[in-house]
Structure formats: C-alpha cells, structure tokens
Amino acid sequence: MRGLVLFDFGGTLDADGSRWSVAQYELIAAKARPEWGESQEQVALKARIDAAAGKINEFLGEIEQIGCEFKGFDQGLVDFHGRLDEREILWCWKLGEDRITHWHELEAGFAGRQPLPEVLSRT
C-alpha cells in the first residue's frame, strides 16, 4: 500500500494542482457559451480533474480496506477502530496532527473527542 496522502481542499493549491484546475475550469466555463461546446483547454482540465478524483477515490478505498473510517475533507478526520479499558472505541486522527492523540466513543463523534490517557500518550 502507498503512503497515506490526504488532499487539502480548503487550501489554494493542492499537491497535484487539482483545486487550481477546478477553479480554472470554472473560470473558462463561465466565459463560454453553450453553443461553443467545451474548448480543448476545458477538456484537458476536465481530464486532469477526473484523474485527481480517481486518485482520491483510490486513497479512500485504501483507508477503508485497512479498517479505517474517513470522516471528511473539511477537517481531515480519520477514525480507527480499537479498544480502551475493555471497550470498543475509535482512535481519532485529524489532519495536521503528528500522531493519534485522541479517541472517542463509537457513537460520540468528533464532539466527544478526548485526549489519550497519560500512559498511552507517552508511547
């Protein structure tokens, strides 16, 4: 499996330029008239956007295959099933964190996120 890569769709430019491509496509499309059809530039940008979307879907599939739950691009959350004190929980990682530092109950979601117990956070 490849290394995990999450795209930051909130930023100005993603690692592969996909956000810029979408913005450029939208700008060109806004200036075009329906009777003109898509220009070669639009077709090329659309292909680039479709390729980026395909990569994203592959990464999301890999996350799911290893038993993790991707929770969305807005905060870049990924939950991992685990156990803590004999109960099932979700380890919770957020984009920008160096490692897993929080957990929450299965039904609690991000709002119920709690720091790892001291003994676990030292490992």
Secondary structure as the mmCIF struct_conf table of DSSP 4:
data_model
#
loop_
_struct_conf.conf_type_id
_struct_conf.id
_struct_conf.beg_label_comp_id
_struct_conf.beg_label_asym_id
_struct_conf.beg_label_seq_id
_struct_conf.end_label_comp_id
_struct_conf.end_label_asym_id
_struct_conf.end_label_seq_id
HELX_LH_PP_P HELX_LH_PP_P1 ARG A 2 LEU A 4
TURN_TY1_P TURN_TY1_P1 PHE A 9 GLY A 10
BEND BEND1 GLY A 11 LEU A 13
TURN_TY1_P TURN_TY1_P2 ALA A 15 ASP A 16
BEND BEND2 GLY A 17 GLY A 17
HELX_RH_AL_P HELX_RH_AL_P1 SER A 18 LYS A 31
BEND BEND3 ALA A 32 ALA A 32
HELX_RH_3T_P HELX_RH_3T_P1 PRO A 34 TRP A 36
HELX_RH_AL_P HELX_RH_AL_P2 GLN A 40 GLN A 65
TURN_TY1_P TURN_TY1_P3 ILE A 66 GLY A 67
STRN STRN1 CYS A 68 GLY A 72
TURN_TY1_P TURN_TY1_P4 PHE A 73 GLY A 76
STRN STRN2 LEU A 77 LEU A 84
TURN_TY1_P TURN_TY1_P5 ASP A 85 GLU A 86
STRN STRN3 ARG A 87 LYS A 94
TURN_TY1_P TURN_TY1_P6 LEU A 95 GLY A 96
BEND BEND4 ASP A 98 ARG A 99
STRN STRN4 HIS A 102 GLU A 105
TURN_TY1_P TURN_TY1_P7 LEU A 106 ALA A 108
HELX_RH_3T_P HELX_RH_3T_P2 PHE A 110 GLY A 112
STRN STRN5 GLN A 114 PRO A 115
HELX_LH_PP_P HELX_LH_PP_P2 LEU A 116 PRO A 117
HELX_RH_AL_P HELX_RH_AL_P3 GLU A 118 SER A 121
TURN_TY1_P TURN_TY1_P8 ARG A 122 ARG A 122
#
